[in-house]
Amino acid sequence: MSKLIAPSILAADFANLQRDVEMVNASQADWFHIDIMDGVFVPNISFGMPVLKAIAKHAQKTLDVHLMIVDPDRYIQTFADLGATILTVHYEACTHLHRTLQAIKATGMQAGIALNPHTPVSVLEDIIEDTDLVCLMSVNPGFGGQSFIETTYKKVKQLRSMIDTSNSNCKIEIDGGVTDKNAKALTDAGADVLVAGSFVFRSENPTQTIQNLKQIVD
């Protein structure tokens, strides 16, 4: 299975959002990664429904929507209506995680679970078969541009083993601090999808940077 690159729109130029969305469309990127933050679950507010609606109008690739919010169940149908392909909720934000995943799938979206750096992958053992994607946070969620947490490699290997043992088709996504220095090690450890924000959008040539990442992991 080829490895996927998902540029994080959180790092885009919000004053030129359509331009940056069209850059991703034209690049070798596979998905758009879109972080929705509420200022409660994480200490930052990103953007909400109107901005996602604007992105969806121009995006021509998979919309990978990552909810860093409390009580995400309130908005599942809304994000489905806005065109999300994958909806990821945080393990730490869901009291009834199985029910939340079923509600996401009932709308036709794929269901993902995100884990904060301090949360062990073992908490997913009883639910991995109901999950399409696990997003491992390799920085503390809330802000872009942070340094990669090295213990992520161990978590990727543990999660890959769990997925293989359960015969699940779940993908492993890494979110935070991904660069050309760690991309290969992450996919070698078992990651399927790499989210890259600042590394892509703050580079001199984002299209070339995405192409370089694809070549590294393929």
N, C-alpha and C positions, 0 to 999 in steps of 0.2 A: 504494500500500500504506500503510495507516494506521500511524503510529508507535506503539511500545509502551513502556509504563512498567512497570518491574520493581522494586518496593521491596525493598531489601536487608534481610533479616531480621537480619543482623549488628548493625543499629542498633536493633532492637526491644528492648522491655523483657523480659528473659529471665524475670523473676518473673511476668510477665503475658503469656506467649507465646501462649496460646490466644486471649486478648482481641485481641492485635495481629494474629494470623493472621485472625481473623474480621473485623477492621477492613479488612484488605486484600481479603478475599472480598467485602465489601459495597461496596468503593470501585470507582472506574473503572480501577484498576490491571489490567494484563494478565497479568503473571507474578509469581511469587515468586522472588527471587534469593537463593540460599542458599550462603554461603561456607563451605567445609570447609577448615580450616587445621590443619597438623600440628606447628607449632613448629620444623620443620626447613627446609622450602622457604621459609617465611616466618617472621619472628620473633614469631609469635603462635599461640595455639591457640584455635580458636573453639568448635565443637561437632562431635560425630560422629554415628554411626548412630542411637543411641537418640533424640536430639533431632530428627533428620530424620524418624524414624518418627513421632514425636509431631506434628510439623508436618504431615506427609502425611495424618495421620488427620483433620485439620480443614480443610486447604487444598482449595479448590475450583477452583483455577486451575493453569496450567502451573507445574511445579517446575523451575526453571532452576538446576541445581546446578553450582557452580564449585569445582573441586578445586584448592586451592593446597597440593599435597602432593607428596612425592617418590614415584616408582614407582606412579603411579595405576592401572596395569594390575591390581594386586592386588585392587582393589575394584570393578571395573566391574560385575560381576554383582550384587554386593551393592547398589549404588546403583540398578540396574535393579529389583531385588526390592523396594526401599524406595519405588519409585514415581517416580523421577526421569524427567522428560520429556526434558530436555536435559542432557547431561553434558559439561562443558567441562574440558579438561586444559590445562596450561601447555606451550607449545612448549619452554620451557626445562627442563621436568621429564621430557621424553620422548625416549629414545634412538631409538626406532623409531616415529615419530609416525604414519606411515601405518598400521602394524599396529594401533596403539592405536585410531585412528579406526574402523578396520574392526571391531575387537572391540566398540566401543561400539555401532555400528550393528547388529551381529549380535544384540544383545539387544533391539532394537526402539526404542532411544533415539535421539535426534538427537545428533550429535557436534559439539562446539565446540572451538575452540583459543583460548587466551588468550595475549596478548603483554604482557610487561612493558614499562614506558616506554622502556627503552633498546634494545629489540629492534625492528629495522626491519621494516616489513610485507613487504619484498622476500623474506624467508625463506619466505613462504607461496606463492610463485608456482607451485611444482610440486605443490601440494597443495590449492589453493583449491577445485578442483572436487569434492574429496572431503569438503568441510567444510560443515556447515549453519549455523554461527555462528562469527564471530570476535569475541572479547571484547578490546577494546583497553583496557588498564589506563591510566587517566588520572591515577592516583596510584601511588606505589610500594606494592605489595600487602602486606597484613598488618594494617593498622589502618584503622578508619573515621575519618571526620571530617577527612581531609587536604585540602589545597588542590589545585585542578585544575592539571594541567601543560599549559601553553598550546600546546606543540608537537603536542598531540593532534589539533588541527584539520587540520594538514598530513597526519598519518597517516591520518585518516579519508578525506580526498580521494584520497590515493594508493591506499588499499584499495578505495574505491568504483570507481576507474578499473580496477583489476585485476579486480574481480568482474564489472564490466560487459563488459570485454574477453573474459573467459573464459565469458561466458553462464552463470555460476554463479547459483544461487538463494540463496547464502549471505547471512545477515543480519549487519550490523555492530552490535555492542553496545558501549556506553561504560560503564565501571565506575570511579567515583571522582570525587568533587567535583562531581557534577551538581547544578545549582540552576536556578531560574527565570531566572538571568542568562545562562547559557550553553546552555540546552536548545535554543533555536531555532537558534542558530549551529551546533550539533552536527548536528541533523537536516538543516539546509540543506546542510551539508558532505557528507551522505550516510549518517548514522547511522540505524538502524532501531529500536534498543532502547536506552533510557536506564535505567541502574540508579541509583536514588536511595535513599540510606540515611539518614544523619543529617538531611539536608534535609527528609525526610518525617517521620521518627519523632520528631525534636526540635522539630517545629513545634507551634504551639498547637492546630491542627486538621489532623491528618494526612490525613483524608479530603478536606478542601478543598484541601490542598496537592497531592495527587495529581490532583484534578480540574483545578486550575490548570495543572499540567504538561501534562496531556492537551490542554487548550485551546491552550496555547502552541505545541505541536508539530503539532497537526492542521491 
